[in-house]
Amino acid sequence: MHCPYCRHTDTRVLDSRVADDGGAIRRRRSCTACNKRFTTVEQIQLTVCKRSGATEPFSRDKAVSGVRKACKGRPVDEDDLARLGQQVEHALRAAGGAEVSSHEVGLAVLEPLKALDKVAYLRFASVYKNFTDVSDFADEIATLMAADADNEFAAEQRSAGS
């Protein structure tokens, strides 16, 4: 570990603590050359196992780029996409594994995207779930409409009970 102040390579760990609900370790360090203190955070590198069997480090930007295409022409801005990327990464890290399949990444995208924009969700799901004909779209739309009706009914019940 290089000291960020003097670039000396010999540092001492003063304190270590679990951070981010066990997903990272926070270490307080001291440089033996300049005596300045600094903090480091160690996090597990998520690896994505692709269908071909190849593996690569998880990239939030790569996950968001696929969603960006589905959101083209929709009222979704870059901040929304950044939040979605953060939600996806958080969900994958919360699962606890260091390696996830590309299928798991796609599943982690679907729920936050559905909450963000239903049309973009349908676009993404049509590719991800490999829709083959119009009935696949109709089934997915029916599922979305049923969920919306359930949510409206629950909201009405809460407001009636207040």
JOGI-V684398 format. One record per residue. N is the residue number from 1. RES is the residue in one letter. SS is DSSP state (h for helix, s for strand, l for the rest). D_CENTER is the distance of its C-alpha to the mean C-alpha in whole Angstrom. Layout:
BEGIN
n=N res=RES ss=SS d_center=D_CENTER
n=N res=RES ss=SS d_center=D_CENTER
END
This chain:
BEGIN
n=1 res=M ss=l d_center=28
n=2 res=H ss=l d_center=30
n=3 res=C ss=l d_center=31
n=4 res=P ss=l d_center=29
n=5 res=Y ss=l d_center=33
n=6 res=C ss=l d_center=35
n=7 res=R ss=l d_center=33
n=8 res=H ss=l d_center=35
n=9 res=T ss=l d_center=34
n=10 res=D ss=l d_center=35
n=11 res=T ss=s d_center=33
n=12 res=R ss=s d_center=33
n=13 res=V ss=s d_center=31
n=14 res=L ss=s d_center=32
n=15 res=D ss=s d_center=29
n=16 res=S ss=s d_center=26
n=17 res=R ss=s d_center=24
n=18 res=V ss=s d_center=21
n=19 res=A ss=s d_center=18
n=20 res=D ss=h d_center=15
n=21 res=D ss=h d_center=16
n=22 res=G ss=h d_center=17
n=23 res=G ss=l d_center=14
n=24 res=A ss=s d_center=16
n=25 res=I ss=s d_center=20
n=26 res=R ss=s d_center=21
n=27 res=R ss=s d_center=25
n=28 res=R ss=s d_center=27
n=29 res=R ss=s d_center=30
n=30 res=S ss=s d_center=33
n=31 res=C ss=s d_center=35
n=32 res=T ss=l d_center=38
n=33 res=A ss=l d_center=39
n=34 res=C ss=l d_center=39
n=35 res=N ss=l d_center=38
n=36 res=K ss=l d_center=35
n=37 res=R ss=s d_center=32
n=38 res=F ss=s d_center=28
n=39 res=T ss=s d_center=25
n=40 res=T ss=s d_center=22
n=41 res=V ss=s d_center=19
n=42 res=E ss=s d_center=18
n=43 res=Q ss=s d_center=15
n=44 res=I ss=l d_center=14
n=45 res=Q ss=l d_center=14
n=46 res=L ss=l d_center=11
n=47 res=T ss=s d_center=13
n=48 res=V ss=s d_center=13
n=49 res=C ss=s d_center=16
n=50 res=K ss=l d_center=17
n=51 res=R ss=l d_center=20
n=52 res=S ss=l d_center=22
n=53 res=G ss=l d_center=22
n=54 res=A ss=l d_center=21
n=55 res=T ss=s d_center=18
n=56 res=E ss=s d_center=16
n=57 res=P ss=s d_center=14
n=58 res=F ss=l d_center=10
n=59 res=S ss=l d_center=10
n=60 res=R ss=h d_center=7
n=61 res=D ss=h d_center=10
n=62 res=K ss=h d_center=11
n=63 res=A ss=h d_center=8
n=64 res=V ss=h d_center=9
n=65 res=S ss=h d_center=13
n=66 res=G ss=h d_center=13
n=67 res=V ss=h d_center=12
n=68 res=R ss=h d_center=14
n=69 res=K ss=h d_center=17
n=70 res=A ss=h d_center=17
n=71 res=C ss=l d_center=17
n=72 res=K ss=l d_center=20
n=73 res=G ss=l d_center=23
n=74 res=R ss=l d_center=21
n=75 res=P ss=l d_center=20
n=76 res=V ss=l d_center=17
n=77 res=D ss=l d_center=17
n=78 res=E ss=h d_center=15
n=79 res=D ss=h d_center=14
n=80 res=D ss=h d_center=12
n=81 res=L ss=h d_center=10
n=82 res=A ss=h d_center=9
n=83 res=R ss=h d_center=8
n=84 res=L ss=h d_center=6
n=85 res=G ss=h d_center=4
n=86 res=Q ss=h d_center=4
n=87 res=Q ss=h d_center=4
n=88 res=V ss=h d_center=2
n=89 res=E ss=h d_center=3
n=90 res=H ss=h d_center=5
n=91 res=A ss=h d_center=6
n=92 res=L ss=h d_center=6
n=93 res=R ss=h d_center=8
n=94 res=A ss=h d_center=10
n=95 res=A ss=l d_center=11
n=96 res=G ss=l d_center=13
n=97 res=G ss=l d_center=14
n=98 res=A ss=l d_center=14
n=99 res=E ss=s d_center=14
n=100 res=V ss=s d_center=12
n=101 res=S ss=s d_center=14
n=102 res=S ss=h d_center=13
n=103 res=H ss=h d_center=13
n=104 res=E ss=h d_center=11
n=105 res=V ss=h d_center=8
n=106 res=G ss=h d_center=10
n=107 res=L ss=h d_center=10
n=108 res=A ss=h d_center=7
n=109 res=V ss=h d_center=7
n=110 res=L ss=h d_center=11
n=111 res=E ss=h d_center=11
n=112 res=P ss=h d_center=9
n=113 res=L ss=h d_center=11
n=114 res=K ss=h d_center=14
n=115 res=A ss=h d_center=14
n=116 res=L ss=h d_center=14
n=117 res=D ss=l d_center=16
n=118 res=K ss=h d_center=18
n=119 res=V ss=h d_center=20
n=120 res=A ss=h d_center=17
n=121 res=Y ss=h d_center=15
n=122 res=L ss=h d_center=19
n=123 res=R ss=h d_center=19
n=124 res=F ss=h d_center=16
n=125 res=A ss=h d_center=17
n=126 res=S ss=h d_center=20
n=127 res=V ss=h d_center=19
n=128 res=Y ss=h d_center=16
n=129 res=K ss=l d_center=19
n=130 res=N ss=l d_center=22
n=131 res=F ss=l d_center=24
n=132 res=T ss=l d_center=27
n=133 res=D ss=l d_center=30
n=134 res=V ss=h d_center=30
n=135 res=S ss=h d_center=30
n=136 res=D ss=h d_center=26
n=137 res=F ss=h d_center=25
n=138 res=A ss=h d_center=28
n=139 res=D ss=h d_center=26
n=140 res=E ss=h d_center=23
n=141 res=I ss=h d_center=24
n=142 res=A ss=h d_center=27
n=143 res=T ss=h d_center=24
n=144 res=L ss=h d_center=22
n=145 res=M ss=h d_center=25
n=146 res=A ss=h d_center=26
n=147 res=A ss=h d_center=23
n=148 res=D ss=h d_center=24
n=149 res=A ss=h d_center=28
n=150 res=D ss=h d_center=27
n=151 res=N ss=h d_center=25
n=152 res=E ss=h d_center=28
n=153 res=F ss=h d_center=30
n=154 res=A ss=h d_center=28
n=155 res=A ss=h d_center=28
n=156 res=E ss=h d_center=32
n=157 res=Q ss=h d_center=33
n=158 res=R ss=h d_center=31
n=159 res=S ss=h d_center=33
n=160 res=A ss=h d_center=36
n=161 res=G ss=h d_center=36
n=162 res=S ss=l d_center=36
END
